[in-house]
Amino acid sequence: MMPERYHRELPVPEAADGMRLDQFLARRFRDRSRSWFARGIREKLVCDGQDRPLRASVRVRAGDILKIYLPGIAPDGPPPPHPPVLHTDPRVVVVDKPAGLLAHPTGTRFAWSVVGLARDKWPTEHVDLAHRLDRDTSGAILLTRDPDANRFLKAAIKAGQLHKEYEAICKGTIPWSRCDLTGPIGPADGPIRIQMAVRSDGLPAHTEVHVLDRRDGLTHVRCILHTGRTHQIRVHLAHAGFPLLGDRMYGVPPEVFLRTLDHGPDAVVVEAAGAPRQALHARRVTFPHPDGHDVSIEAPLAADMRRWWAAPSCLPHDTST
């Protein structure tokens, strides 16, 4: 019995109309050469929408759908389950993103993502993200089902009309019950290009933090975002001296994140970070609906974070500090 082959569907944009197939693919995936694609095409790993193998010299047409079976560009296995749908109506969807699932694919290597799974679930609609969550952050994420709804919600987000609340578990025992963290945020100095930091010349940022509980050298908090800077909750809490449990970039030496790039979240990384992923969950999202009413949706706290809080002894985190 032949093993099942998995493919990636790739639409041809207007700008590529009339281009040779191998040329189009090399321009679309710039980290691979035209000759690499030509070899894969000869091996019948690029097909049309009816699954018929194509030749490298064929001219693609705008609107064509290509089926790509090439290793690294196509998936190497079946899709994961679609994230639980917390809310759906004809224009808007809210799903409960699990930690580890990308909101949107990055780079050219294929990875399953929230938006890709949603487009498979609603193949006749123009599904797109209204905002994003970090890969290791779980919880409520908002998508739209038509372009006008997407434009409306992105404008609402830009105007500060999207209300987002998070739950997190921090290292250390926070002494206060409520605090407004308002340090400006900008790029950090150091070896990690994407890292941010509180710095005087940064952009204004405001995170409202409420302590929910404390135990075993950890603190459970609720965070309300009043601005939307990159890594804002992680940066503010780490700067305050209470980095997120499991964070591999903030509150740990840079070597921890750099090791993650080379080895993934192996046992050494998890030991240093204190948990397998950052303990951050998008608990509630409240937004103006494109049809004129407000909607508020809550995502139950992720099972791993519930387990860590109920039994911190299951973690490698050192609670003696």
C-alpha positions as CSV (number, residue, x, y, z in Angstrom):
1,M,0.0,0.0,0.0
2,M,1.4,3.4,-1.1
3,P,1.9,5.9,1.8
4,E,-0.5,8.9,1.6
5,R,0.9,12.0,0.0
6,Y,0.1,15.4,1.4
7,H,0.1,18.6,-0.6
8,R,-0.1,22.3,-0.3
9,E,-2.4,24.3,-2.5
10,L,-0.9,27.4,-4.0
11,P,-2.9,30.0,-5.9
12,V,-1.3,31.8,-8.8
13,P,-1.5,35.6,-8.3
14,E,-2.2,38.2,-11.0
15,A,1.4,39.3,-11.0
16,A,2.6,35.8,-12.1
17,D,0.2,35.4,-15.0
18,G,2.0,33.9,-18.0
19,M,5.2,33.1,-16.1
20,R,7.0,29.7,-16.5
21,L,6.1,27.3,-13.6
22,D,9.7,26.8,-12.4
23,Q,10.3,30.6,-12.5
24,F,7.1,31.3,-10.6
25,L,8.0,28.8,-7.8
26,A,11.6,30.1,-7.5
27,R,10.3,33.7,-7.1
28,R,7.6,32.6,-4.6
29,F,10.0,30.6,-2.5
30,R,13.2,32.6,-2.7
31,D,15.3,30.3,-0.5
32,R,15.2,27.6,-3.1
33,S,16.6,27.7,-6.6
34,R,14.9,27.3,-10.0
35,S,16.9,24.2,-10.6
36,W,15.7,22.7,-7.3
37,F,12.1,23.2,-8.4
38,A,12.9,21.9,-11.9
39,R,14.1,18.6,-10.4
40,G,10.9,18.3,-8.2
41,I,8.7,19.1,-11.2
42,R,10.5,16.3,-13.2
43,E,9.7,13.9,-10.3
44,K,6.0,14.9,-10.7
45,L,5.7,16.7,-7.4
46,V,4.0,19.7,-8.8
47,C,0.5,19.2,-10.3
48,D,-2.5,21.2,-11.5
49,G,-5.8,21.5,-9.6
50,Q,-6.9,18.1,-11.1
51,D,-3.7,16.5,-9.7
52,R,-2.1,16.1,-13.2
53,P,1.7,16.5,-13.2
54,L,3.0,19.7,-14.9
55,R,6.1,20.5,-16.9
56,A,8.6,23.2,-15.8
57,S,8.0,25.1,-19.0
58,V,4.2,25.3,-18.6
59,R,2.8,28.9,-18.3
60,V,0.8,29.5,-15.2
61,R,-2.3,31.6,-15.2
62,A,-3.7,33.9,-12.6
63,G,-6.3,32.1,-10.5
64,D,-4.8,28.6,-11.2
65,I,-4.5,26.4,-8.1
66,L,-1.3,24.3,-8.0
67,K,-0.9,21.2,-5.9
68,I,2.6,21.1,-4.4
69,Y,4.0,17.8,-3.0
70,L,7.7,19.1,-2.7
71,P,9.3,18.2,0.7
72,G,9.5,21.1,3.0
73,I,7.0,23.2,1.0
74,A,4.2,20.6,1.3
75,P,3.1,19.3,4.7
76,D,4.8,16.1,5.9
77,G,1.7,14.7,7.6
78,P,-2.1,15.3,8.1
79,P,-3.4,18.5,9.6
80,P,-4.0,18.8,13.4
81,P,-7.5,19.1,14.6
82,H,-9.2,22.5,13.9
83,P,-9.0,24.6,17.1
84,P,-12.2,24.8,19.1
85,V,-14.6,27.4,17.7
86,L,-15.7,29.7,20.5
87,H,-17.9,31.9,18.4
88,T,-19.1,32.0,14.8
89,D,-21.5,34.0,12.7
90,P,-21.7,34.9,9.0
91,R,-18.8,37.4,9.3
92,V,-16.6,36.7,12.3
93,V,-15.1,33.6,14.0
94,V,-13.3,33.3,17.3
95,V,-11.2,30.2,17.9
96,D,-9.3,28.9,20.9
97,K,-5.7,28.6,19.6
98,P,-3.6,25.9,21.3
99,A,-0.1,26.7,22.2
100,G,2.4,25.6,19.6
101,L,0.2,26.4,16.6
102,L,1.2,29.3,14.5
103,A,-1.4,32.0,13.9
104,H,-0.1,32.5,10.4
105,P,2.7,30.7,8.5
106,T,6.1,32.3,8.4
107,G,9.0,31.8,6.0
108,T,8.7,29.3,3.1
109,R,8.8,26.0,5.0
110,F,5.2,24.6,5.4
111,A,3.7,24.8,8.9
112,W,0.1,24.3,9.9
113,S,-1.5,27.5,11.2
114,V,-4.8,28.9,12.5
115,V,-5.6,30.7,9.3
116,G,-4.7,27.8,7.1
117,L,-6.9,25.4,9.0
118,A,-9.7,27.9,9.0
119,R,-9.4,28.3,5.3
120,D,-9.7,24.6,4.9
121,K,-12.8,24.6,7.1
122,W,-14.5,27.4,5.2
123,P,-13.0,26.9,1.7
124,T,-15.5,29.1,-0.2
125,E,-15.0,32.2,2.1
126,H,-12.3,34.9,2.4
127,V,-11.1,33.8,5.8
128,D,-8.3,36.0,7.3
129,L,-6.8,36.9,10.7
130,A,-7.9,40.1,12.4
131,H,-4.9,40.0,14.8
132,R,-2.2,37.5,15.8
133,L,-0.9,35.6,18.9
134,D,2.6,34.3,19.5
135,R,3.1,30.7,18.6
136,D,3.4,29.7,22.3
137,T,0.5,31.8,23.5
138,S,-2.9,30.0,23.8
139,G,-6.4,31.4,23.7
140,A,-8.9,33.5,21.9
141,I,-8.0,34.7,18.4
142,L,-10.2,36.6,16.0
143,L,-10.8,35.8,12.3
144,T,-13.1,37.3,9.7
145,R,-15.0,35.6,6.8
146,D,-15.2,38.5,4.3
147,P,-12.8,41.3,3.3
148,D,-15.0,44.1,4.5
149,A,-15.2,42.6,8.0
150,N,-11.4,42.2,8.1
151,R,-10.9,45.9,7.1
152,F,-13.4,47.0,9.7
153,L,-11.8,45.0,12.6
154,K,-8.3,46.0,11.7
155,A,-9.4,49.6,11.7
156,A,-11.1,49.0,15.1
157,I,-7.8,47.5,16.5
158,K,-5.8,50.5,15.2
159,A,-8.3,52.8,16.9
160,G,-7.9,50.9,20.2
161,Q,-11.4,49.5,20.2
162,L,-10.3,45.8,20.7
163,H,-10.2,44.9,24.4
164,K,-7.9,42.0,25.2
165,E,-7.4,40.3,28.6
166,Y,-4.8,37.6,29.3
167,E,-4.0,35.3,32.1
168,A,-0.4,34.4,32.9
169,I,1.7,32.6,35.5
170,C,4.8,34.6,36.5
171,K,8.0,33.5,38.3
172,G,8.3,35.0,41.8
173,T,5.8,36.3,44.3
174,I,4.4,39.7,43.3
175,P,3.8,41.8,46.4
176,W,1.2,44.1,45.0
177,S,-2.4,43.4,44.1
178,R,-2.7,45.7,41.1
179,C,-0.2,47.7,39.1
180,D,-0.1,49.7,35.8
181,L,3.2,48.9,34.0
182,T,3.9,51.8,31.6
183,G,7.5,51.5,30.5
184,P,8.1,52.5,26.9
185,I,9.0,49.5,24.7
186,G,11.6,49.4,21.9
187,P,14.2,47.0,20.4
188,A,16.5,45.5,22.9
189,D,20.3,45.7,22.7
190,G,21.8,42.2,22.4
191,P,22.2,39.2,20.2
192,I,18.5,38.4,19.7
193,R,17.2,40.5,16.8
194,I,13.5,40.2,17.7
195,Q,13.8,40.9,21.4
196,M,12.2,44.0,22.9
197,A,12.9,45.9,26.1
198,V,11.7,48.8,28.2
199,R,13.8,51.8,27.1
200,S,13.4,55.5,27.4
201,D,13.2,56.1,23.7
202,G,10.6,53.3,23.1
203,L,7.0,53.6,22.1
204,P,4.4,54.2,24.9
205,A,3.0,51.0,26.4
206,H,0.5,50.3,29.1
207,T,-0.3,46.9,30.7
208,E,-2.7,46.7,33.6
209,V,-1.9,43.8,35.9
210,H,-4.1,42.2,38.6
211,V,-2.9,39.5,40.9
212,L,-5.3,36.6,41.1
213,D,-3.4,34.2,43.4
214,R,0.1,33.3,44.7
215,R,1.7,30.0,45.5
216,D,5.0,28.1,45.6
217,G,7.1,31.0,44.3
218,L,4.7,31.7,41.4
219,T,2.0,34.3,40.8
220,H,-1.2,34.0,38.7
221,V,-2.2,37.3,37.1
222,R,-4.7,38.9,34.8
223,C,-3.3,41.4,32.3
224,I,-5.3,44.0,30.4
225,L,-3.6,45.5,27.3
226,H,-4.2,49.2,26.7
227,T,-1.6,49.3,23.9
228,G,-0.4,46.5,21.6
229,R,3.4,46.6,21.5
230,T,5.4,43.5,20.4
231,H,5.8,41.0,23.3
232,Q,4.3,43.7,25.6
233,I,3.1,41.6,28.5
234,R,6.3,39.5,28.5
235,V,8.5,42.6,28.4
236,H,6.7,44.5,31.1
237,L,6.5,41.6,33.5
238,A,10.1,40.7,33.0
239,H,11.2,44.3,33.5
240,A,9.2,44.4,36.7
241,G,11.2,41.3,37.9
242,F,8.5,38.7,37.4
243,P,9.0,37.1,34.0
244,L,6.5,34.6,32.6
245,L,7.0,31.0,33.6
246,G,8.3,29.1,30.6
247,D,9.5,32.2,28.6
248,R,12.6,31.4,26.6
249,M,13.4,35.0,25.7
250,Y,12.7,37.2,28.7
251,G,14.0,36.7,32.2
252,V,16.6,34.1,31.1
253,P,20.1,34.4,29.6
254,P,20.1,34.9,25.8
255,E,21.8,31.5,25.4
256,V,18.4,29.9,26.3
257,F,16.7,31.4,23.3
258,L,19.7,30.8,21.0
259,R,19.8,27.2,22.1
260,T,16.1,26.9,21.2
261,L,16.9,28.0,17.6
262,D,19.4,25.2,17.3
263,H,17.8,22.4,19.3
264,G,14.2,23.4,19.9
265,P,12.7,23.4,23.4
266,D,14.8,20.5,24.6
267,A,15.2,19.5,28.3
268,V,17.9,22.0,28.9
269,V,15.8,24.9,27.6
270,V,12.7,23.7,29.5
271,E,14.8,23.5,32.7
272,A,16.1,27.0,32.2
273,A,12.7,28.5,31.3
274,G,10.8,26.6,34.0
275,A,8.0,25.2,31.7
276,P,7.6,23.7,28.2
277,R,6.1,27.0,26.9
278,Q,5.4,30.6,28.1
279,A,2.5,30.5,30.5
280,L,0.4,33.1,28.7
281,H,-3.3,32.7,27.6
282,A,-5.6,35.1,25.8
283,R,-8.6,34.7,28.1
284,R,-11.1,37.2,26.7
285,V,-11.5,39.4,23.5
286,T,-14.2,42.1,23.3
287,F,-14.7,43.8,19.9
288,P,-17.1,45.9,17.9
289,H,-18.8,43.6,15.4
290,P,-18.9,44.8,11.7
291,D,-22.8,44.6,11.9
292,G,-23.0,47.2,14.7
293,H,-23.0,45.4,18.1
294,D,-20.3,44.5,20.6
295,V,-19.2,40.9,21.1
296,S,-17.2,39.5,24.1
297,I,-15.8,36.0,24.0
298,E,-13.9,34.1,26.6
299,A,-11.5,31.1,26.1
300,P,-11.2,28.8,29.1
301,L,-7.7,28.7,30.6
302,A,-5.5,26.2,28.8
303,A,-5.2,22.7,30.3
304,D,-1.5,22.9,30.7
305,M,-1.6,26.1,32.6
306,R,-4.4,24.8,34.9
307,R,-2.2,21.8,35.6
308,W,0.9,23.8,36.3
309,W,-1.0,26.0,38.7
310,A,-2.7,23.1,40.5
311,A,0.5,21.2,40.9
312,P,3.7,23.4,40.5
313,S,5.8,20.4,41.6
314,C,5.3,18.9,38.1
315,L,7.5,21.8,36.7
316,P,11.2,22.1,36.7
317,H,10.8,25.7,38.0
318,D,12.8,26.4,41.1
319,T,10.4,27.7,43.7
320,S,13.0,28.5,46.3
321,T,13.9,31.8,44.7
